[in-house]
Amino acid sequence: MRAPYGSGPLAPAALAVRGAALLLALVALAHTLVHGIAEPGLALVFGLLVAAGELVRRGAAAGEREPATLAAAGALAYALLGDSAGRPTTHGALQVIAVVVVAQALAAVPRRACGRRTDADRAARRTLTVGFAAVCFQPLYASGQAERWFGDGPYFPLFPLTVLALTALCDAVLAALLARSAARAEGPGALPPYGSLLVDEVRALTGTGVAIGATGVVTALGVAVAGPWAPAVLCGPLLLTQVSARRYTAVRTTCGQTMASLARATEIAGYTPPGHARRVAALAAAVGRELGLTGPRLTVLEHAALMHDIGQLSLLDPVAGGATARLPAAAQRRLALLGGAVVRRTGAGPEVAAVVERQADPYREQPLAARIVRTVNAYDDLCGESVGGPLRALEQLRLGTGHDHQPQVVEALGRVLARGGLTQSGAG
């Protein structure tokens, strides 16, 4: 599984992001201390909004890109704030950054006191993203250039929407960079291509990112008309969305724990060697990243690899060593179909069940995830049979590329193993 942001050794890219955010925060704080706070009432309202959004989150779950949606929307709204109740504001870009930094720091105090982890990478990413939005918006608004470009009528909202689109792209670039740094911390065999991660982050903008951006823009426009009380009304629905998302994440976590327990059932019952399912899942994920899988597609692959042997529980007598790769094709397909039927009852989703069901098909008829599961499972089985070590196991897989294994998957497996050291995967 991918390491959470902020854990493990830091890659140079993560250090650069943190360093840039720290430098920007120090400059903003120094400027605000020297020149004082403009519109302190507005600064307090948006600071409390960001801090409240940070406090109500419980932490980032696997695959969750923004666990504090309310805080993100409040920070964006302050960065894109022009007028307040019809009067121009003068807070500027550096004050926006300072208020967001202080709000995040204050919210971190009770979280640390309760033993919750502080996500430094996510805080740095938000500081840089909000800073980008504020620098793009505030100088053009204060100088009147934005009004000259877009007018003061119905076309003016195009200005904050344009800034929002550029900010979303900036956030996706930073998120992909940090995700790759986190993957690098896991080891050389788990490094996904940056392009695939960036595409995955851009695609994710169509989900929660749209709600965050829209709420930020609408809140800024609402304050321009109604004054500082607008955030309390406009951000309420997003708070409810954040709470609902956390409950949905809890359900997904329970589902993942159920799948892990079922995967261990084959080991406890003596059908598969100890650790086989975990090894196949970890190695399959590394191969998937090598082939460009990210996000939900990678999650489906990991879950299917974890559950790939569940069909063996239907056997009266275990397969010798749990090595299903040595069974006749018909027997392998039968176990795969039985496993898929079990997976469909776990709530893992039809995509995971489809991969489990099709893992024994000829590779030309399989989706990519099923090809990976089949190849990695065969590799672990061959290593467990002591066929001569990992190199000999890879050689046998290459001999089966005419029908059983896709050549590109086998070569990707070889690259992953070579970077991580050719170890006896099937041992122990």
ChimeraX attribute file (.defattr): number of C-alpha atoms within 10 A of each C-alpha:
attribute: neighborCount
match mode: 1-to-1
recipient: residues
	/A:1	14
	/A:2	17
	/A:3	15
	/A:4	17
	/A:5	20
	/A:6	17
	/A:7	13
	/A:8	14
	/A:9	12
	/A:10	16
	/A:11	15
	/A:12	10
	/A:13	15
	/A:14	24
	/A:15	14
	/A:16	12
	/A:17	18
	/A:18	20
	/A:19	13
	/A:20	15
	/A:21	23
	/A:22	16
	/A:23	11
	/A:24	20
	/A:25	24
	/A:26	15
	/A:27	15
	/A:28	20
	/A:29	19
	/A:30	15
	/A:31	15
	/A:32	20
	/A:33	12
	/A:34	8
	/A:35	9
	/A:36	12
	/A:37	18
	/A:38	14
	/A:39	12
	/A:40	10
	/A:41	11
	/A:42	20
	/A:43	20
	/A:44	14
	/A:45	16
	/A:46	25
	/A:47	25
	/A:48	20
	/A:49	24
	/A:50	29
	/A:51	25
	/A:52	20
	/A:53	25
	/A:54	24
	/A:55	19
	/A:56	19
	/A:57	18
	/A:58	14
	/A:59	18
	/A:60	18
	/A:61	15
	/A:62	15
	/A:63	14
	/A:64	14
	/A:65	17
	/A:66	18
	/A:67	22
	/A:68	23
	/A:69	28
	/A:70	30
	/A:71	32
	/A:72	24
	/A:73	29
	/A:74	30
	/A:75	32
	/A:76	31
	/A:77	30
	/A:78	32
	/A:79	33
	/A:80	30
	/A:81	29
	/A:82	24
	/A:83	19
	/A:84	20
	/A:85	17
	/A:86	12
	/A:87	11
	/A:88	13
	/A:89	18
	/A:90	17
	/A:91	22
	/A:92	22
	/A:93	22
	/A:94	22
	/A:95	27
	/A:96	30
	/A:97	32
	/A:98	26
	/A:99	25
	/A:100	31
	/A:101	28
	/A:102	16
	/A:103	23
	/A:104	24
	/A:105	15
	/A:106	18
	/A:107	20
	/A:108	19
	/A:109	14
	/A:110	12
	/A:111	18
	/A:112	11
	/A:113	9
	/A:114	9
	/A:115	9
	/A:116	13
	/A:117	14
	/A:118	18
	/A:119	15
	/A:120	14
	/A:121	23
	/A:122	20
	/A:123	17
	/A:124	21
	/A:125	23
	/A:126	24
	/A:127	25
	/A:128	24
	/A:129	26
	/A:130	26
	/A:131	27
	/A:132	21
	/A:133	27
	/A:134	27
	/A:135	19
	/A:136	20
	/A:137	23
	/A:138	23
	/A:139	15
	/A:140	16
	/A:141	22
	/A:142	16
	/A:143	10
	/A:144	12
	/A:145	12
	/A:146	19
	/A:147	16
	/A:148	12
	/A:149	12
	/A:150	14
	/A:151	14
	/A:152	11
	/A:153	8
	/A:154	8
	/A:155	11
	/A:156	15
	/A:157	15
	/A:158	12
	/A:159	18
	/A:160	26
	/A:161	16
	/A:162	13
	/A:163	18
	/A:164	24
	/A:165	15
	/A:166	16
	/A:167	22
	/A:168	21
	/A:169	16
	/A:170	17
	/A:171	21
	/A:172	24
	/A:173	20
	/A:174	24
	/A:175	23
	/A:176	21
	/A:177	19
	/A:178	25
	/A:179	24
	/A:180	22
	/A:181	25
	/A:182	26
	/A:183	24
	/A:184	20
	/A:185	18
	/A:186	16
	/A:187	12
	/A:188	16
	/A:189	22
	/A:190	25
	/A:191	22
	/A:192	23
	/A:193	16
	/A:194	16
	/A:195	13
	/A:196	17
	/A:197	24
	/A:198	21
	/A:199	15
	/A:200	19
	/A:201	24
	/A:202	19
	/A:203	13
	/A:204	16
	/A:205	19
	/A:206	10
	/A:207	10
	/A:208	19
	/A:209	20
	/A:210	15
	/A:211	16
	/A:212	23
	/A:213	24
	/A:214	17
	/A:215	25
	/A:216	30
	/A:217	23
	/A:218	20
	/A:219	28
	/A:220	28
	/A:221	22
	/A:222	22
	/A:223	23
	/A:224	20
	/A:225	15
	/A:226	15
	/A:227	17
	/A:228	20
	/A:229	14
	/A:230	19
	/A:231	23
	/A:232	12
	/A:233	10
	/A:234	17
	/A:235	22
	/A:236	13
	/A:237	12
	/A:238	19
	/A:239	18
	/A:240	11
	/A:241	16
	/A:242	21
	/A:243	17
	/A:244	12
	/A:245	16
	/A:246	19
	/A:247	12
	/A:248	12
	/A:249	17
	/A:250	13
	/A:251	13
	/A:252	16
	/A:253	14
	/A:254	13
	/A:255	16
	/A:256	16
	/A:257	12
	/A:258	15
	/A:259	21
	/A:260	16
	/A:261	13
	/A:262	19
	/A:263	23
	/A:264	23
	/A:265	16
	/A:266	23
	/A:267	18
	/A:268	12
	/A:269	12
	/A:270	17
	/A:271	21
	/A:272	26
	/A:273	21
	/A:274	16
	/A:275	15
	/A:276	24
	/A:277	24
	/A:278	17
	/A:279	20
	/A:280	29
	/A:281	23
	/A:282	18
	/A:283	25
	/A:284	30
	/A:285	29
	/A:286	28
	/A:287	31
	/A:288	26
	/A:289	24
	/A:290	20
	/A:291	18
	/A:292	17
	/A:293	22
	/A:294	23
	/A:295	18
	/A:296	11
	/A:297	17
	/A:298	21
	/A:299	18
	/A:300	22
	/A:301	26
	/A:302	25
	/A:303	24
	/A:304	31
	/A:305	31
	/A:306	26
	/A:307	30
	/A:308	29
	/A:309	29
	/A:310	27
	/A:311	23
	/A:312	23
	/A:313	19
	/A:314	11
	/A:315	10
	/A:316	7
	/A:317	10
	/A:318	17
	/A:319	15
	/A:320	14
	/A:321	13
	/A:322	19
	/A:323	21
	/A:324	22
	/A:325	18
	/A:326	14
	/A:327	12
	/A:328	9
	/A:329	14
	/A:330	11
	/A:331	12
	/A:332	20
	/A:333	19
	/A:334	15
	/A:335	24
	/A:336	26
	/A:337	19
	/A:338	18
	/A:339	24
	/A:340	27
	/A:341	18
	/A:342	19
	/A:343	27
	/A:344	16
	/A:345	11
	/A:346	14
	/A:347	17
	/A:348	20
	/A:349	14
	/A:350	15
	/A:351	18
	/A:352	25
	/A:353	26
	/A:354	23
	/A:355	28
	/A:356	35
	/A:357	26
	/A:358	23
	/A:359	30
	/A:360	26
	/A:361	20
	/A:362	16
	/A:363	22
	/A:364	13
	/A:365	12
	/A:366	19
	/A:367	14
	/A:368	20
	/A:369	28
	/A:370	26
	/A:371	27
	/A:372	31
	/A:373	30
	/A:374	30
	/A:375	28
	/A:376	27
	/A:377	27
	/A:378	23
	/A:379	28
	/A:380	23
	/A:381	26
	/A:382	25
	/A:383	22
	/A:384	23
	/A:385	16
	/A:386	14
	/A:387	13
	/A:388	12
	/A:389	17
	/A:390	23
	/A:391	17
	/A:392	15
	/A:393	22
	/A:394	21
	/A:395	13
	/A:396	15
	/A:397	22
	/A:398	17
	/A:399	13
	/A:400	15
	/A:401	16
	/A:402	13
	/A:403	12
	/A:404	21
	/A:405	22
	/A:406	22
	/A:407	18
	/A:408	13
	/A:409	25
	/A:410	23
	/A:411	15
	/A:412	18
	/A:413	24
	/A:414	18
	/A:415	16
	/A:416	22
	/A:417	21
	/A:418	14
	/A:419	13
	/A:420	13
	/A:421	12
	/A:422	14
	/A:423	13
	/A:424	18
	/A:425	21
	/A:426	22
	/A:427	16
	/A:428	10
